[in-house]
Amino acid sequence: MKTIALIGAAIILTGCASAPKSSDYQIYAEQTAKIIQATSASEAACFLVVAEGVKSGDNSTKTVIATQIERCKKDTPKIEAPKKSWLGL
């Protein structure tokens, strides 16, 4: 009888521990979208600063500022998706 109760408790606890996995992917997708949006906004702001500097500077300053454009480009962040459990859930 104790064995059956222990097996039942183990199954119930395992089921409760793995239940919130379905929302992990939704959180991952939302956070990834926010990070990509923030990266794009940062890149756009950098380009605006460079453009304003080119407008207001003399020729030598414009040349130096134009070389900074490469620093504005950001790599797309690589975020690892949540892993599935051994049951595939």
Secondary structure, DSSP 8 states (H G I E B T S, - for coil): -HHHHHHHHHHHHHHHHHTTHHHHHHHHHHHHHHHHHHHHHHHHHHHHHHHHHHHHS-HHHHHHHHTTHHHH-------------TT--
